[in-house]
């Protein structure tokens, strides 16, 4: 189960980088449990969108069609994060990037994801 949770978080980190662009230098590892709970909720929403769109994008008839679908997926991911209580798109991106560089933060997120997936 830990591998699945870490995979979901990794997917979210990659999706954040793709969908929301990069904003280096924002990392702050003093995130509250409430903020990380919100992040985890957003991760689940983003992951569902990635799982929905990925096969369609991979099966696209052309690069242009794949780019169009990827744009729609990115819009949906942004809306999903925007619609998650307690976190902004910028905070989501910041936490996703910080988790890549901070094993302790990744561990905290892994524990929170474990709780959410077991609910």
N, C-alpha and C positions, 0 to 999 in steps of 0.2 A: 504494500500500500504506500509506503514511503516513496518508492520510485515513481508511482503514479502522481502523487502530490507534487513531488519535485518537478516532474514532467509538465504538470499543469502550470506551475509557477514559471518554469523556463519558457513555455509557450507564451505565457502572458508577457514576459520580459521581451521576447522577440516581437510579439504583436505590438507592444508599446513602442518599440523602436521603429517599427515599420509604419504604424498608423499615426503616431503622434510626433514623429521626428525626434531629434536628439537635442537635449538641453544639458550639456555637461556642466558640472560645477554646482549642482543644486543639492547634492547628497547631504543628508543629515540623519545620523543613525539614532536620533532621540525620538523615534516614533512611538506614540502612545499605542496601547493595546487596541483602543477604540479605532484609531486610524488604520491599524493593520487589519482589524476585523473588516472595516469598510473596503480596504484594498482587496482582501480575500474574496469578499462578495463580488467585487468588480471583476476579479480574475475569473471567477466561475462564469460570469456573464460573458466576458470576452472569450473565454475558452469555448463556450457553446457556439458563439458566432464563428470562431475559427473552424470548429468541427463541421459547421454547416457549410461554410463557403469553400474550404480547402479542396474537397473533391470536385466541386464545380469549376473552380479556377484551374485545377490541374487538367480537367477534361475539356477546357475551352478549345474552340476550333481555331483560334488565332491568338497571337500575342495581344492584339488590340482588344479582343473580347476578354481575355484574362485580365488586362489592365483595368477595363471598365468594371468587371466584377470585383477586383481587388479594391477599387475605389469605393464601391458600394459597401463592401465588407468593412473597410476602414471607417466609413461614415457610421455604420451600425455599431462598431466597437466604441467609437467616440461617444455616441448617444447612450450606449449602455453604461459607460463610466460616468457620464454626466448625470445619468438617472440613478446612480447609486448614492444613497444617503451617506454623508460624512466624508466624501472625497471628491476632489476636482480632477480633471484630466491631467493637470500639471502635477498634482500630488501623486497620482497614479504612476505617471511616467517617472517621477523622481524616485519613488519607492522601488519601482521595477529596476531602474538603473542601479540604485544603491544595493539592492539584493544581489546583483551580479558580482559586486566587488566585496561584499561583506558576508562571510559564511555565518556569522552569528545572526544577522538579520534574516538570512535565508532559513536558518534553523527556526527562528521565531515564526516566520511565515509558514514553514512546513508544519509546525505544531498547530497553528490556527487552521490551516487547510485540512488537517487531519480531523479536527473537531467538526468543521463544516461538512466534510464528506461523510462523516459518520452520523450526522443528524438525519 
